[in-house]
Amino acid sequence: MRLSPPGCELPLQSPRFNVHFGGAEANVAASLAILGHRSVMISALPDNMLGRACASELRKHGVDTGSIRHAEGRMGVYYLSPGAMHRPSEVLYDRADSVFARMPADAYDWPSLLAGAQWLHLSGINLALGETTARAALAAVHAARAANVSISFDCNYRSKLWGSRAAQAPALLRDIVSEADLLFGNDRDIALMLDMDFPHASAMDRFRAAAEAAFATWPRLQRMAATERLHRNVDDQDLFGLMATRDRMLTTATHTLANIVDRIGGGDAFAAGLVHGLFRNMPDQTMLDFAITAACLKHSIPGDVNLLREADMLAFLTQGGFEVRR
Ligand SMILES: O=C(O)C(=O)C[C@H](O)[C@H](O)COP(=O)(O)O
């Protein structure tokens, strides 16, 4: 549950918070449901009004919440102080001992949860939250691999969440990435996992070198993709996408984002867009363009989730223009 002050206020500058539900996997699940896929969230939530409101929000987007465990305990919360102009955004986590963090790893019966699934998406946030969730994530990928379910993994490195466990991050991340078909990560993630340096001057060269190292290390990996931002300030950035396959390196046009409404969830919109493209058998360049469009348009929407449908992304891609559509 995300609590953020209205507009660009500092937290508690006025006595109110806006509430949004989100999180890396939830955002991807919701976006994929909106894009027309059957999407199931596997998680644990409090058996109280907050947990029920969260599940109901996911259902509103079309996500199947029937596999979510509800148990006594607290909701994971984060406070977002949204940045503006030259003041960066800041996140304060309050997630220790949440129902999700405490749910024993063996509470999830992965073979039956994954029955009928084609794809499993998860993020490094599971690894950062604690030993228990890290074990659950590892069990999930092993079960997915055994059931021939494809796996995408978003490194989503959050140093504040790893805290004193940061030294364990590279090995835990490597354990999951070694099972993944599709990796959402950049040169900083690969540098962390493989203890390497990518000192190249351009983002494209750093990504290419990092992807080469990733493909050489993890034979299962078929794709690596990332968004890259060039900040002029918080509200004014350039955004583009990068993707490497085993034999090609692709990039997108650079999109200028000005007057950003909400940047949280841009990476998750990108991830959902790319998985959508794979399911629709889009050519590599088309799926990358679709994914960066999703990321780009997410910045216009308050909250974590890209609420837009395929037609919205396609309209932008085909230069639908900015006139009122009427
Ligand atoms: O659960 C957490 O702690 C998260 O950080 C989840 C984030 O809200 C999203 O994963 C957004 O991440 P981006 O899409 O990269 O903006």
The ligand as an SDF file (V2000), in Angstrom:
LIG
                    3D

 16 15  0  0  0  0  0  0  0  0999 V2000
    7.4280   -2.9170   -4.0360 O   0  0  0  0  0  0  0  0  0  0  0  0
    8.2960   -2.0320   -4.0820 C   0  0  0  0  0  0  0  0  0  0  0  0
    9.0110   -1.7480   -3.1590 O   0  0  0  0  0  0  0  0  0  0  0  0
    8.5020   -1.3120   -5.2960 C   0  0  0  0  0  0  0  0  0  0  0  0
    9.4610   -0.6120   -5.4730 O   0  0  0  0  0  0  0  0  0  0  0  0
    7.4890   -1.4820   -6.2870 C   0  0  0  0  0  0  0  0  0  0  0  0
    7.4720   -0.2800   -7.1670 C   0  0  0  0  0  0  0  0  0  0  0  0
    6.4210    0.5410   -6.8060 O   0  0  0  0  0  0  0  0  0  0  0  0
    7.3460   -0.6600   -8.5510 C   0  0  0  0  0  0  0  0  0  0  0  0
    8.0720   -1.8050   -8.8540 O   0  0  0  0  0  0  0  0  0  0  0  0
    7.6900    0.4890   -9.4170 C   0  0  0  0  0  0  0  0  0  0  0  0
    8.9580    0.4120   -9.9700 O   0  0  0  0  0  0  0  0  0  0  0  0
    9.2650    1.1260  -11.3730 P   0  0  0  0  0  0  0  0  0  0  0  0
    8.3430    0.4990  -12.3480 O   0  0  0  0  0  0  0  0  0  0  0  0
   10.6920    0.8160  -11.6360 O   0  0  0  0  0  0  0  0  0  0  0  0
    8.9810    2.5740  -11.1490 O   0  0  0  0  0  0  0  0  0  0  0  0
  1  2  2  0
  2  3  1  0
  2  4  1  0
  4  5  2  0
  4  6  1  0
  6  7  1  0
  7  8  1  0
  7  9  1  0
  9 10  1  0
  9 11  1  0
 11 12  1  0
 12 13  1  0
 13 14  2  0
 13 15  1  0
 13 16  1  0
M  END
$$$$
